[in-house]
Amino acid sequence: MQGTTEIGSLFDAQGSLLDAQEVTQYRKDGFVLGGRLLSDASADELYRTIHEIVVDETNVHHSRVHDFKHGGKPLLHIRNMWQRFESFRALHENPAIVRALSDLTGLNGFQLWQDRFFYKPAEVGSFHAWHQDARYLPFMAPYVQLTAWIALTDANSYNGTMLMVPESHEWGDAYEHVTEIASLAQNNAPIPDSYQGHHVKVVSCDIPKGHVHFHTGLTWHCSGPNWSPDPRCGIALHFVSAGVRFDANHPVAKDYRGVHGEPLDPKDYPLVQVDDAKATNQPAPDPREAASLSGIQ
């Protein structure tokens, strides 16, 4: 495993990434901007690692770069950087991240489904279509899923930050509808303002470099085009509640390791946890709790 920096100096977070008001906002809206995790220097160093992989065809990891190519525009990524770089592994193991996950859900154990960096090249209008993360998880319900998205460059409306629909996590699996509107993200086009009697409002979520943004697995979101003169880059850490079981019948299961009906192997899906009286014991929560937190039943 490679390293890019002194692990002890990587993090800038002091104490909690979230206060009580932000936890309440997350549970109401399905997303919230947390505090600073990385110093600018640390974010820059992780960004340089990603940038070198993307642009240098001789880099040993370059062949693993995948292009989503939404709307024919490049949206580059590699998943599971934690398996190759100690500095990226340190992200999901950081106690401030784990504490935030627990504060948001009331649970004390989580497994990393995957990390995935997203790199939007400069000036070409790269975007990420509307979607719900939970639709793409090959796991058996019930479970809670949430994402910690760490900005390695500033993310704003000019370079294609994330757009979120508040309270959409309460509307369940909206796959068909979200698929219909998916490509509207290409030009930041408006989406229908109602869905099954719910008012739909789109919010732009600026994320300063080094900060963490959290959202649930059912929150509708996308990211607009990058027309700026610089790349936009962030890394998403996708977590599920510990004890979830693998679903080999899921359409994307072939892309992941697991045995049908068995708990996830921590060697492939790292386990992180807190251990205090404020958190709920695992395994996965009661289906009614899971529904209230993430909508997965």
C-alpha positions as CSV (number, residue, x, y, z in Angstrom):
1,M,0.0,0.0,0.0
2,Q,1.3,3.4,-1.0
3,G,1.3,6.6,1.0
4,T,1.2,10.2,-0.1
5,T,1.6,12.1,3.2
6,E,2.4,11.8,6.9
7,I,-0.9,10.2,8.2
8,G,-0.7,12.0,11.6
9,S,-0.7,15.4,9.9
10,L,-3.4,14.7,7.3
11,F,-6.4,15.8,9.3
12,D,-7.5,19.3,10.3
13,A,-10.7,18.3,12.2
14,Q,-10.7,19.3,15.9
15,G,-13.7,17.7,17.8
16,S,-17.0,17.1,16.0
17,L,-17.7,17.8,12.4
18,L,-21.4,18.4,13.2
19,D,-23.4,20.2,15.9
20,A,-26.8,19.3,17.1
21,Q,-28.6,21.7,14.7
22,E,-26.7,20.2,11.7
23,V,-27.7,16.7,12.8
24,T,-31.4,17.9,12.9
25,Q,-31.0,19.5,9.5
26,Y,-29.6,16.2,8.0
27,R,-32.5,14.2,9.3
28,K,-35.0,16.7,8.0
29,D,-33.5,17.5,4.6
30,G,-31.5,14.3,3.9
31,F,-28.2,16.2,3.6
32,V,-26.0,18.7,5.4
33,L,-22.6,20.4,5.1
34,G,-20.3,19.4,7.9
35,G,-17.1,21.0,9.1
36,R,-13.5,20.9,7.9
37,L,-11.8,17.6,7.9
38,L,-8.6,18.4,5.8
39,S,-6.3,21.3,5.8
40,D,-5.9,23.0,2.4
41,A,-2.4,21.5,2.2
42,S,-3.7,18.0,2.9
43,A,-6.5,18.3,0.4
44,D,-4.1,19.6,-2.2
45,E,-1.8,16.6,-1.7
46,L,-4.6,14.1,-2.1
47,Y,-5.8,16.0,-5.2
48,R,-2.3,15.8,-6.7
49,T,-2.3,12.1,-6.3
50,I,-5.6,11.8,-8.1
51,H,-4.6,14.3,-10.8
52,E,-1.3,12.4,-11.5
53,I,-3.3,9.2,-11.9
54,V,-5.7,10.8,-14.3
55,V,-3.3,12.7,-16.6
56,D,-0.2,10.5,-16.6
57,E,-0.8,7.5,-18.8
58,T,2.4,5.8,-17.5
59,N,1.0,5.9,-13.9
60,V,0.6,2.4,-12.6
61,H,-3.0,3.2,-11.6
62,H,-4.0,5.0,-14.8
63,S,-5.6,2.0,-16.4
64,R,-8.1,1.8,-13.6
65,V,-9.6,5.2,-14.4
66,H,-13.2,4.8,-15.5
67,D,-15.1,7.4,-17.5
68,F,-18.8,7.6,-16.7
69,K,-19.1,9.8,-19.8
70,H,-22.5,11.3,-18.9
71,G,-23.9,13.1,-21.9
72,G,-20.6,12.4,-23.7
73,K,-18.7,14.5,-21.2
74,P,-15.8,13.0,-19.2
75,L,-16.5,12.2,-15.5
76,L,-13.5,10.3,-14.3
77,H,-13.3,8.1,-11.2
78,I,-11.5,5.2,-9.5
79,R,-13.1,3.4,-6.7
80,N,-11.4,1.9,-3.6
81,M,-8.4,4.2,-3.3
82,W,-8.2,3.0,0.3
83,Q,-6.8,-0.4,-1.0
84,R,-3.8,1.3,-2.6
85,F,-2.9,4.4,-0.6
86,E,-2.6,4.6,3.2
87,S,-3.5,8.3,3.0
88,F,-6.9,7.5,1.4
89,R,-7.5,4.6,3.8
90,A,-7.0,7.1,6.7
91,L,-10.1,9.0,5.5
92,H,-12.7,6.4,6.4
93,E,-10.9,5.4,9.5
94,N,-10.7,9.0,10.9
95,P,-12.6,9.2,14.2
96,A,-14.2,12.5,13.3
97,I,-15.9,10.8,10.3
98,V,-17.0,7.8,12.3
99,R,-18.4,10.0,15.1
100,A,-20.3,12.1,12.5
101,L,-21.9,8.9,11.0
102,S,-23.0,7.8,14.5
103,D,-24.3,11.3,15.3
104,L,-26.4,11.3,12.1
105,T,-27.8,7.8,12.5
106,G,-27.6,6.8,16.1
107,L,-25.7,3.6,15.1
108,N,-22.3,2.7,16.3
109,G,-20.9,0.4,13.5
110,F,-20.5,0.9,9.7
111,Q,-18.8,-0.7,6.8
112,L,-17.3,1.2,3.9
113,W,-19.1,0.0,0.7
114,Q,-16.5,1.9,-1.4
115,D,-14.7,5.1,-1.8
116,R,-14.8,6.8,-5.2
117,F,-13.1,9.9,-6.4
118,F,-14.8,12.1,-9.0
119,Y,-12.7,14.2,-11.2
120,K,-14.3,16.7,-13.6
121,P,-11.8,18.1,-16.2
122,A,-11.7,21.8,-16.7
123,E,-13.9,23.6,-19.2
124,V,-15.6,20.7,-20.9
125,G,-18.9,20.7,-19.0
126,S,-18.6,17.4,-17.1
127,F,-21.6,16.6,-15.0
128,H,-23.1,13.7,-12.9
129,A,-26.7,12.8,-13.7
130,W,-29.6,12.9,-11.2
131,H,-29.6,9.7,-9.1
132,Q,-30.1,8.0,-5.7
133,D,-27.0,6.2,-4.3
134,A,-28.9,3.4,-2.6
135,R,-30.3,2.1,-5.8
136,Y,-26.8,0.8,-6.7
137,L,-26.0,-1.1,-3.5
138,P,-26.1,-4.9,-3.8
139,F,-27.3,-5.5,-0.2
140,M,-30.3,-7.0,1.5
141,A,-32.6,-4.6,3.4
142,P,-32.9,-3.4,6.0
143,Y,-29.9,-1.2,6.2
144,V,-28.9,2.5,6.5
145,Q,-26.7,4.0,3.9
146,L,-25.1,7.5,3.9
147,T,-22.2,9.2,2.1
148,A,-19.5,11.5,3.3
149,W,-18.3,13.6,0.3
150,I,-15.0,15.3,0.9
151,A,-14.0,18.3,-1.3
152,L,-10.4,18.2,-2.5
153,T,-11.0,21.4,-4.5
154,D,-13.6,24.0,-3.8
155,A,-17.0,22.8,-5.2
156,N,-19.3,25.6,-6.3
157,S,-22.0,26.4,-8.9
158,Y,-19.4,27.4,-11.5
159,N,-17.4,24.2,-11.4
160,G,-20.2,21.7,-10.9
161,T,-21.0,21.2,-7.2
162,M,-23.7,18.9,-6.0
163,L,-27.4,19.8,-6.3
164,M,-29.8,18.2,-3.7
165,V,-33.6,18.0,-3.3
166,P,-34.5,18.5,0.4
167,E,-36.7,15.9,2.0
168,S,-36.5,13.6,-1.1
169,H,-35.0,10.8,1.1
170,E,-38.5,10.5,2.7
171,W,-40.1,9.7,-0.7
172,G,-38.6,6.2,-1.1
173,D,-37.2,4.6,-4.2
174,A,-37.9,7.0,-7.0
175,Y,-35.8,5.2,-9.6
176,E,-38.1,5.5,-12.6
177,H,-38.7,9.2,-12.1
178,V,-35.1,10.1,-11.3
179,T,-34.0,8.2,-14.4
180,E,-36.4,10.2,-16.5
181,I,-34.9,13.5,-15.3
182,A,-31.3,12.3,-15.1
183,S,-29.8,14.1,-18.1
184,L,-31.3,17.5,-17.1
185,A,-28.2,17.9,-14.9
186,Q,-26.2,18.4,-18.1
187,N,-27.1,22.1,-18.4
188,N,-28.5,22.7,-14.9
189,A,-31.9,22.5,-16.4
190,P,-34.9,22.7,-14.1
191,I,-36.6,19.5,-13.0
192,P,-40.4,19.0,-12.5
193,D,-41.4,20.9,-9.3
194,S,-43.7,18.1,-8.0
195,Y,-43.4,14.4,-7.4
196,Q,-46.3,12.3,-6.1
197,G,-47.8,15.3,-4.3
198,H,-44.4,16.5,-2.9
199,H,-43.0,19.9,-3.7
200,V,-39.6,19.5,-5.4
201,K,-37.0,22.2,-4.7
202,V,-33.4,22.0,-5.9
203,V,-30.6,23.4,-3.6
204,S,-27.0,24.1,-4.7
205,C,-24.5,22.8,-2.1
206,D,-21.2,24.7,-2.2
207,I,-18.5,22.7,-0.4
208,P,-15.3,24.4,0.6
209,K,-12.0,22.6,0.0
210,G,-11.3,20.2,2.9
211,H,-14.9,20.1,4.2
212,V,-17.3,17.2,4.3
213,H,-20.8,17.0,3.0
214,F,-23.2,14.2,4.1
215,H,-26.2,12.8,2.4
216,T,-28.5,9.8,2.7
217,G,-28.7,7.0,0.2
218,L,-32.2,8.1,-1.0
219,T,-31.5,11.8,-1.4
220,W,-32.0,12.9,-5.0
221,H,-28.8,14.6,-6.1
222,C,-26.6,15.4,-9.1
223,S,-23.8,17.7,-10.0
224,G,-23.8,20.3,-12.7
225,P,-21.3,20.9,-15.5
226,N,-17.8,22.2,-14.9
227,W,-17.1,25.2,-17.1
228,S,-14.3,26.6,-14.9
229,P,-10.7,26.8,-16.0
230,D,-9.7,24.2,-13.3
231,P,-10.6,20.6,-12.6
232,R,-13.2,19.9,-9.8
233,C,-12.3,17.0,-7.6
234,G,-13.8,15.2,-4.5
235,I,-13.9,11.8,-3.0
236,A,-17.1,10.1,-1.8
237,L,-17.0,7.6,1.1
238,H,-20.1,5.4,0.9
239,F,-21.0,3.7,4.2
240,V,-23.7,1.1,5.2
241,S,-24.7,0.0,8.6
242,A,-22.6,-2.9,9.9
243,G,-24.1,-6.4,9.6
244,V,-25.7,-5.8,6.2
245,R,-25.9,-8.9,4.0
246,F,-24.9,-9.3,0.4
247,D,-27.5,-9.7,-2.3
248,A,-26.0,-11.7,-5.2
249,N,-29.3,-11.2,-7.2
250,H,-28.9,-7.4,-7.3
251,P,-28.2,-6.1,-10.9
252,V,-24.8,-4.7,-9.9
253,A,-23.7,-7.6,-7.6
254,K,-21.3,-9.0,-10.2
255,D,-19.1,-5.9,-9.7
256,Y,-18.6,-6.5,-6.0
257,R,-17.4,-9.3,-3.7
258,G,-19.8,-11.1,-1.4
259,V,-21.6,-14.4,-0.7
260,H,-25.4,-14.3,-1.1
261,G,-27.2,-13.9,2.2
262,E,-23.9,-13.6,4.2
263,P,-22.6,-10.5,6.1
264,L,-20.0,-8.4,4.3
265,D,-16.4,-9.5,4.8
266,P,-14.6,-6.6,6.6
267,K,-11.5,-7.4,4.4
268,D,-13.4,-6.1,1.4
269,Y,-15.8,-3.7,3.2
270,P,-13.8,-2.2,6.2
271,L,-15.6,-2.0,9.5
272,V,-15.4,1.3,11.5
273,Q,-17.2,1.9,14.8
274,V,-17.5,4.0,17.9
275,D,-18.0,2.5,21.3
276,D,-20.0,4.6,23.7
277,A,-23.5,4.8,25.3
278,K,-24.8,7.3,22.8
279,A,-24.8,4.8,20.0
280,T,-27.1,1.9,19.2
281,N,-25.8,-1.6,19.1
282,Q,-25.5,-3.5,15.8
283,P,-26.5,-5.5,13.7
284,A,-28.6,-3.6,11.2
285,P,-31.5,-1.6,12.7
286,D,-35.2,-2.6,12.8
287,P,-36.9,-2.1,9.4
288,R,-39.0,0.7,10.8
289,E,-35.9,2.6,12.0
290,A,-34.1,2.0,8.7
291,A,-37.1,3.4,6.9
292,S,-37.1,6.6,9.0
293,L,-33.4,7.1,8.5
294,S,-32.8,6.0,4.9
295,G,-36.0,4.7,3.4
296,I,-34.5,1.3,2.7
297,Q,-37.0,-1.5,3.8
